[in-house]
Amino acid sequence: MEHRKEKHSKGWLITSVSLMLFSVCLAVSLVFSLAHNGRTQQALESTYEQNLYELGDNLNNIEVNLSKLMIAPEGRFATVLLTDVYSEALAAEKALSSLPVDWHDSESAASFLNKVADFAVSYQQALIAGKSGNNYADTVESMYVTARRLNAQIGDSVALASQNKLDIRKITSKKPFVFRSSDNKVSHNSIEYPELIYDGPFSDGRAKEHYCHFDGAESISLKEAKEIAMAALPEFKAKSVTSAGKSGDEPLYELTVSGERGEAYFSVSEHGGKIVNLTVSRPLGAVMLGETSAKACAKDFAARVGYDVEPVWYLVSGGVAYVNLAPIENDVVFYTDLVKVKVALDNGEVLGLEAKNYCLNHTQRPTELKMNRAAVPTLIDSRLKLNSVRGALIPLENGEQRLCYEAACEYKGLDYFIYLDAADGETVKIMRTVDSEQGSLVM
């Protein structure tokens, strides 16, 4: 009898242990399952977020390119713009279709994007066939204002997502995208902007990775480079400087200067001994300086470290001013040779400098504008108000440089810079500016 009880007891024990093990396995399995589902959901949300950003970029680019097409309806530049409009419209439609938005809410927007792509193809074919682009002017303007409205409507969602204030999982239930007007049709009334270059026009234009400015310059030692860095910021009260060695294949000494108020990081050229990069980090106080003073501080510092340049662009953000400066010779602005200076608006101290474009490109180049300046007004659309004309050397996407006339114009409240080849008058580039609280943004 006791043997049977003992056997029965052991059976319950085995059963209990088995149940416990099963429970543990179930719990572990559930944890791994939840973790896997969590990772899957996180990956899905990340994909949605990426599609949202891409949609915003595409709409921005469509808007800006259409606004440029309004004032350049014909010629080679128009065909380039139409190619960009076509590809951006297809990319925007793809990004939109990948978002968890109710189809009835996005149908009109998707239809509009498809029409933009089809229109770009037919317009381009007409230009190739020799037809006048002016025949398409009204349609371009209508599409521009529609793209602007669509872009403005989605801009809030993009901003919220970038600030981590938009739960992408609830994008369907909350319906943050409002593509329709009260009559359930796509609105035809306004626009936004693309490819914002926050630090001015041609800020990233570089020809080739060869420092032309240092050709023929004498080399300096590491000791001399340290002395240059120590002397650059007297207000920083430098105490010591250390070397991080050379900057890869580039002819630069990388240095760290320690002072009473923190650290500053320098790149000093091995040839010529010029400061090519500078970064200073420190807390910022209340804004005390305006645009004129900030530009003066930037120009003075640039001159002090060997750059003879003039301010050509200005932007304010977060208590600092970003000033782009360029050489100006014979009324020709060398946008290829930009020097960017970051100025603290509490006391005018320089917190940064980037002169790589200048050092890569700056050398003696011809500034003769072969075409007569008086011809410029006849080469731009007669609807434009021409405000000023000057010469400009600009970088092109293929790495080349082009000597142009820069025509600053207005059309229907929009500001443009049109760049015409200084030899034959061909439209080389069109840029738009948008005024904001921070300054002028360029597209």
C-alpha positions as CSV (number, residue, x, y, z in Angstrom):
1,M,0.0,0.0,0.0
2,E,2.8,2.4,1.0
3,H,4.5,1.4,-2.2
4,R,1.5,2.4,-4.2
5,K,1.2,5.7,-2.4
6,E,4.8,6.4,-3.0
7,K,4.4,5.6,-6.6
8,H,1.3,7.8,-6.8
9,S,3.2,10.6,-5.1
10,K,6.1,10.3,-7.5
11,G,3.6,10.4,-10.4
12,W,2.2,13.7,-9.2
13,L,5.7,15.1,-8.7
14,I,6.7,14.2,-12.2
15,T,3.4,15.7,-13.5
16,S,4.0,18.9,-11.6
17,V,7.5,19.2,-12.8
18,S,6.4,18.5,-16.3
19,L,3.8,21.2,-16.0
20,M,6.3,23.7,-14.6
21,L,8.7,22.9,-17.4
22,F,5.9,23.3,-20.0
23,S,4.9,26.6,-18.4
24,V,8.6,27.8,-18.5
25,C,8.9,26.8,-22.1
26,L,5.6,28.4,-23.0
27,A,6.7,31.6,-21.2
28,V,10.1,31.6,-22.9
29,S,8.5,30.9,-26.3
30,L,6.0,33.7,-25.7
31,V,8.8,36.1,-24.8
32,F,10.8,35.2,-27.9
33,S,7.6,35.4,-30.0
34,L,6.8,38.9,-28.6
35,A,10.4,40.0,-29.1
36,H,10.3,38.8,-32.7
37,N,6.9,40.4,-33.3
38,G,8.3,43.6,-31.7
39,R,11.3,43.6,-34.0
40,T,9.0,42.9,-37.0
41,Q,6.7,45.8,-36.0
42,Q,9.7,48.1,-35.4
43,A,11.0,47.2,-38.8
44,L,7.6,47.9,-40.4
45,E,7.3,51.2,-38.6
46,S,10.8,52.2,-39.8
47,T,9.8,51.3,-43.4
48,Y,6.7,53.4,-43.1
49,E,8.7,56.3,-41.7
50,Q,11.2,56.1,-44.5
51,N,8.4,56.1,-47.1
52,L,6.9,59.2,-45.4
53,Y,10.2,61.1,-45.6
54,E,10.7,60.0,-49.2
55,L,7.2,61.2,-50.1
56,G,8.0,64.6,-48.6
57,D,11.3,64.9,-50.5
58,N,9.6,63.9,-53.8
59,L,6.8,66.4,-53.4
60,N,9.3,69.1,-52.5
61,N,11.3,68.4,-55.6
62,I,8.3,68.3,-57.8
63,E,7.1,71.6,-56.5
64,V,10.4,73.4,-57.0
65,N,11.1,71.9,-60.5
66,L,7.6,72.9,-61.6
67,S,8.2,76.5,-60.3
68,K,11.4,76.6,-62.3
69,L,9.6,75.2,-65.4
70,M,7.2,78.1,-65.2
71,I,10.0,80.6,-66.1
72,A,12.0,78.3,-68.4
73,P,9.4,76.6,-70.6
74,E,11.8,75.8,-73.5
75,G,15.3,74.6,-74.3
76,R,17.6,72.0,-72.9
77,F,17.2,73.0,-69.3
78,A,13.4,72.5,-69.6
79,T,13.9,68.9,-70.8
80,V,16.2,68.2,-67.8
81,L,13.6,69.6,-65.5
82,L,10.9,67.5,-67.1
83,T,13.0,64.3,-66.7
84,D,13.4,65.1,-63.0
85,V,9.6,65.9,-62.6
86,Y,8.8,62.5,-64.2
87,S,11.1,60.5,-62.0
88,E,10.1,62.3,-58.8
89,A,6.3,61.9,-59.6
90,L,6.7,58.1,-60.0
91,A,8.8,57.9,-56.8
92,A,6.2,59.9,-54.9
93,E,3.4,57.7,-56.1
94,K,5.4,54.6,-55.1
95,A,6.1,56.0,-51.6
96,L,2.5,57.0,-51.2
97,S,1.2,53.6,-52.1
98,S,3.6,52.0,-49.5
99,L,2.1,54.0,-46.6
100,P,-0.8,52.7,-44.5
101,V,-3.2,55.4,-45.7
102,D,-6.8,54.6,-46.6
103,W,-6.9,54.4,-50.4
104,H,-10.0,56.6,-50.6
105,D,-8.0,59.4,-48.9
106,S,-5.0,59.1,-51.2
107,E,-6.7,58.2,-54.5
108,S,-6.9,61.8,-55.8
109,A,-3.3,62.4,-54.8
110,A,-2.0,59.3,-56.5
111,S,-4.1,60.2,-59.6
112,F,-2.5,63.6,-59.6
113,L,1.0,62.2,-59.4
114,N,0.4,59.9,-62.3
115,K,-0.9,62.8,-64.3
116,V,2.2,64.8,-63.5
117,A,4.4,62.0,-64.8
118,D,2.3,61.5,-68.0
119,F,2.3,65.3,-68.6
120,A,6.1,65.5,-68.2
121,V,6.6,62.8,-70.9
122,S,4.2,64.5,-73.4
123,Y,5.7,67.9,-72.7
124,Q,9.2,66.6,-73.3
125,Q,8.2,64.9,-76.5
126,A,6.7,68.1,-77.8
127,L,9.9,70.0,-77.1
128,I,11.9,67.3,-78.9
129,A,9.5,67.7,-81.8
130,G,10.2,71.4,-82.0
131,K,6.9,72.6,-80.5
132,S,6.7,75.7,-78.3
133,G,6.8,75.1,-74.5
134,N,4.7,78.2,-74.0
135,N,1.7,76.1,-75.0
136,Y,2.1,74.3,-71.7
137,A,2.5,77.3,-69.5
138,D,-1.0,77.3,-68.0
139,T,-0.9,73.6,-67.2
140,V,2.5,73.9,-65.6
141,E,1.2,76.7,-63.4
142,S,-1.9,74.7,-62.4
143,M,0.2,71.7,-61.5
144,Y,2.6,73.9,-59.5
145,V,-0.2,75.2,-57.2
146,T,-1.7,71.7,-56.8
147,A,1.7,70.3,-55.9
148,R,2.2,73.1,-53.5
149,R,-1.1,72.4,-51.7
150,L,-0.4,68.7,-51.6
151,N,3.1,69.3,-50.2
152,A,1.9,71.7,-47.6
153,Q,-0.7,69.1,-46.4
154,I,1.8,66.4,-45.9
155,G,4.5,68.7,-44.5
156,D,3.0,68.6,-41.0
157,S,3.1,64.8,-40.8
158,V,6.7,64.8,-42.0
159,A,7.6,67.4,-39.3
160,L,5.8,65.4,-36.5
161,A,7.6,62.2,-37.6
162,S,11.0,63.9,-37.5
163,Q,10.2,65.1,-33.9
164,N,9.0,61.6,-32.8
165,K,5.6,63.1,-32.2
166,L,3.8,60.9,-34.8
167,D,2.9,57.3,-34.0
168,I,3.3,55.7,-37.4
169,R,1.2,52.7,-36.3
170,K,-1.8,54.9,-35.9
171,I,-1.4,56.6,-39.2
172,T,-4.5,54.9,-40.6
173,S,-6.9,55.5,-37.7
174,K,-5.7,59.1,-37.1
175,K,-5.5,59.8,-40.9
176,P,-2.9,62.6,-40.6
177,F,-2.8,63.0,-44.4
178,V,-5.6,65.1,-45.8
179,F,-5.4,65.0,-49.5
180,R,-8.9,66.2,-50.3
181,S,-10.7,69.5,-50.0
182,S,-14.3,69.8,-48.8
183,D,-15.6,68.7,-52.1
184,N,-13.6,65.5,-52.1
185,K,-11.2,66.6,-54.8
186,V,-7.5,67.4,-54.8
187,S,-7.0,71.0,-53.9
188,H,-5.6,73.3,-56.6
189,N,-4.1,76.2,-54.6
190,S,-0.5,76.4,-53.2
191,I,3.0,74.8,-52.9
192,E,6.0,73.9,-50.7
193,Y,9.7,73.4,-51.6
194,P,12.4,70.7,-52.2
195,E,16.1,70.0,-51.8
196,L,16.7,72.7,-49.3
197,I,20.4,73.7,-49.2
198,Y,20.4,75.3,-45.8
199,D,23.9,76.8,-46.1
200,G,23.4,78.6,-49.4
201,P,23.7,78.1,-53.2
202,F,26.4,75.8,-54.5
203,S,27.5,75.0,-51.0
204,D,28.6,71.5,-51.9
205,G,30.1,72.2,-55.4
206,R,33.5,70.6,-55.7
207,A,35.4,70.0,-58.8
208,K,38.0,67.3,-57.9
209,E,39.8,66.2,-54.8
210,H,43.0,68.1,-55.6
211,Y,43.9,71.2,-53.5
212,C,44.6,73.6,-56.3
213,H,45.1,76.5,-53.9
214,F,48.1,74.9,-52.4
215,D,50.0,74.2,-55.7
216,G,53.5,75.5,-55.3
217,A,53.0,76.4,-51.6
218,E,55.8,75.5,-49.1
219,S,55.1,72.6,-46.7
220,I,55.0,73.3,-42.9
221,S,56.0,71.1,-40.0
222,L,53.6,69.7,-37.4
223,K,55.1,72.2,-34.9
224,E,54.2,75.1,-37.2
225,A,50.7,73.7,-37.7
226,K,50.2,73.6,-33.9
227,E,51.4,77.2,-33.6
228,I,48.9,78.3,-36.3
229,A,46.0,76.5,-34.5
230,M,47.0,78.0,-31.1
231,A,47.0,81.5,-32.5
232,A,43.8,81.3,-34.4
233,L,41.4,81.8,-31.5
234,P,42.9,84.2,-28.9
235,E,39.6,84.5,-27.1
236,F,39.6,80.7,-26.6
237,K,42.7,81.0,-24.3
238,A,44.4,77.9,-25.6
239,K,46.5,75.9,-23.1
240,S,47.7,72.9,-25.1
241,V,47.4,71.3,-28.6
242,T,47.6,67.6,-29.5
243,S,47.9,65.9,-32.9
244,A,45.6,63.2,-34.2
245,G,48.0,62.7,-37.2
246,K,47.3,63.2,-40.9
247,S,43.8,63.3,-42.4
248,G,43.8,60.1,-44.5
249,D,45.1,60.9,-48.0
250,E,44.4,64.6,-47.6
251,P,47.3,67.0,-46.9
252,L,46.0,68.1,-43.6
253,Y,47.2,68.0,-40.0
254,E,44.3,67.1,-37.6
255,L,44.7,68.9,-34.2
256,T,42.8,69.4,-31.0
257,V,43.3,72.6,-29.0
258,S,42.4,72.6,-25.3
259,G,41.5,75.9,-23.6
260,E,39.8,77.3,-20.6
261,R,36.4,77.0,-22.3
262,G,36.6,73.5,-23.9
263,E,38.2,72.1,-27.0
264,A,38.5,73.2,-30.6
265,Y,39.3,70.9,-33.5
266,F,41.4,72.0,-36.5
267,S,42.5,70.8,-39.9
268,V,45.6,72.7,-41.0
269,S,47.0,72.3,-44.5
270,E,50.4,70.7,-44.8
271,H,51.2,73.0,-47.7
272,G,50.6,76.7,-47.1
273,G,49.6,76.3,-43.5
274,K,45.9,77.4,-43.8
275,I,43.1,76.4,-41.5
276,V,40.7,74.3,-43.7
277,N,38.3,73.2,-41.0
278,L,37.5,74.4,-37.5
279,T,34.9,73.3,-35.0
280,V,34.3,74.8,-31.5
281,S,31.6,73.6,-29.1
282,R,30.3,75.7,-26.2
283,P,27.0,76.7,-24.7
284,L,25.2,79.6,-26.3
285,G,23.8,82.7,-24.6
286,A,21.1,85.1,-25.6
287,V,21.2,86.5,-29.1
288,M,22.8,89.9,-29.2
289,L,24.0,90.3,-32.8
290,G,22.2,91.0,-36.0
291,E,22.9,90.1,-39.6
292,T,25.3,93.0,-40.3
293,S,27.5,92.3,-37.3
294,A,27.5,88.6,-37.8
295,K,28.6,89.0,-41.4
296,A,31.4,91.4,-40.3
297,C,32.6,88.9,-37.7
298,A,32.7,86.1,-40.3
299,K,34.5,88.2,-42.9
300,D,37.1,89.5,-40.4
301,F,37.9,86.0,-39.2
302,A,38.2,84.6,-42.7
303,A,40.6,87.4,-43.6
304,R,42.6,86.8,-40.4
305,V,43.2,83.2,-41.4
306,G,44.1,84.0,-45.0
307,Y,40.8,84.1,-47.0
308,D,40.0,87.2,-49.0
309,V,36.2,86.7,-49.4
310,E,32.9,88.6,-49.2
311,P,29.6,87.4,-47.6
312,V,27.2,86.0,-50.3
313,W,24.7,84.1,-48.1
314,Y,23.3,84.2,-44.6
315,L,21.2,81.9,-42.4
316,V,20.4,81.9,-38.7
317,S,19.6,78.7,-36.7
318,G,19.7,77.9,-33.0
319,G,21.5,81.0,-31.9
320,V,24.3,80.9,-34.5
321,A,24.7,82.5,-37.9
322,Y,25.9,80.5,-40.9
323,V,27.7,82.9,-43.3
324,N,28.8,81.8,-46.8
325,L,31.6,83.9,-48.2
326,A,33.2,83.8,-51.7
327,P,35.9,85.7,-53.7
328,I,34.6,88.4,-55.9
329,E,36.8,89.6,-58.8
330,N,35.7,92.0,-61.6
331,D,32.1,91.7,-60.4
332,V,32.3,87.9,-60.8
333,V,31.3,85.8,-57.7
334,F,33.3,82.6,-57.4
335,Y,30.7,80.2,-55.9
336,T,33.1,77.4,-56.6
337,D,35.4,78.8,-53.8
338,L,33.1,79.1,-50.9
339,V,34.2,79.6,-47.3
340,K,31.6,78.8,-44.6
341,V,31.8,80.5,-41.2
342,K,29.7,79.7,-38.1
343,V,29.3,82.7,-35.8
344,A,27.9,82.7,-32.2
345,L,25.2,85.4,-32.0
346,D,25.7,86.0,-28.3
347,N,29.2,87.6,-28.6
348,G,30.4,87.2,-32.2
349,E,32.9,84.4,-31.6
350,V,33.6,82.1,-34.5
351,L,32.5,78.5,-33.8
352,G,33.3,76.9,-37.1
353,L,34.9,77.3,-40.5
354,E,34.9,75.1,-43.5
355,A,37.1,76.1,-46.5
356,K,37.5,72.9,-48.4
357,N,35.8,74.2,-51.5
358,Y,38.0,77.2,-51.5
359,C,41.2,75.2,-51.1
360,L,40.2,72.6,-53.7
361,N,39.3,75.2,-56.4
362,H,40.9,78.6,-55.8
363,T,43.4,79.5,-58.3
364,Q,43.7,82.1,-61.1
365,R,40.9,81.8,-63.6
366,P,39.6,84.1,-66.4
367,T,36.8,86.4,-65.5
368,E,36.0,87.7,-69.0
369,L,32.3,87.5,-69.7
370,K,32.2,87.2,-73.5
371,M,28.5,87.9,-74.0
372,N,27.4,91.5,-73.6
373,R,25.7,92.1,-70.3
374,A,23.0,94.1,-72.1
375,A,21.8,90.8,-73.8
376,V,20.8,89.2,-70.5
377,P,17.3,90.8,-70.3
378,T,16.5,89.5,-73.8
379,L,17.4,85.9,-72.8
380,I,15.1,85.5,-69.9
381,D,11.3,85.2,-69.9
382,S,9.7,88.6,-70.5
383,R,7.3,88.0,-67.6
384,L,10.1,88.2,-65.1
385,K,11.1,91.3,-63.2
386,L,14.9,91.5,-63.5
387,N,16.5,93.0,-60.3
388,S,20.2,92.6,-60.9
389,V,22.9,91.0,-63.1
390,R,26.4,90.0,-62.2
391,G,29.0,87.4,-63.2
392,A,29.3,84.1,-61.4
393,L,31.5,81.1,-61.7
394,I,29.4,78.1,-60.6
395,P,30.0,74.4,-60.1
396,L,28.1,71.9,-62.2
397,E,26.9,68.4,-61.2
398,N,29.5,66.7,-63.5
399,G,32.4,68.4,-61.6
400,E,33.0,71.1,-64.2
401,Q,32.8,74.8,-63.7
402,R,30.9,77.4,-65.8
403,L,31.3,81.1,-66.1
404,C,27.8,82.6,-66.2
405,Y,25.7,85.7,-65.8
406,E,23.6,85.5,-62.6
407,A,20.2,87.2,-63.1
408,A,18.3,87.8,-59.9
409,C,14.6,87.9,-60.9
410,E,11.0,87.8,-59.5
411,Y,7.9,86.2,-60.8
412,K,4.5,86.1,-59.0
413,G,6.1,86.7,-55.6
414,L,8.8,84.0,-56.2
415,D,12.5,84.8,-56.2
416,Y,14.8,83.2,-58.7
417,F,18.5,83.2,-59.7
418,I,18.9,82.3,-63.4
419,Y,22.4,81.4,-64.6
420,L,23.1,82.0,-68.3
421,D,26.3,80.8,-70.0
422,A,28.5,83.9,-70.3
423,A,29.6,82.9,-73.8
424,D,26.4,81.8,-75.6
425,G,23.5,82.7,-73.2
426,E,22.3,79.1,-72.7
427,T,20.3,78.6,-69.4
428,V,22.7,76.5,-67.3
429,K,20.9,76.5,-63.9
430,I,17.8,78.0,-62.2
431,M,17.6,78.3,-58.4
432,R,14.8,79.5,-56.2
433,T,15.0,81.2,-52.8
434,V,12.5,81.1,-50.0
435,D,12.6,83.6,-47.2
436,S,12.1,82.2,-43.7
437,E,12.6,83.5,-40.1
438,Q,16.2,82.1,-40.3
439,G,17.1,83.7,-43.6
440,S,17.0,82.7,-47.3
441,L,16.8,79.1,-48.2
442,V,17.9,78.0,-51.7
443,M,16.5,75.3,-53.9
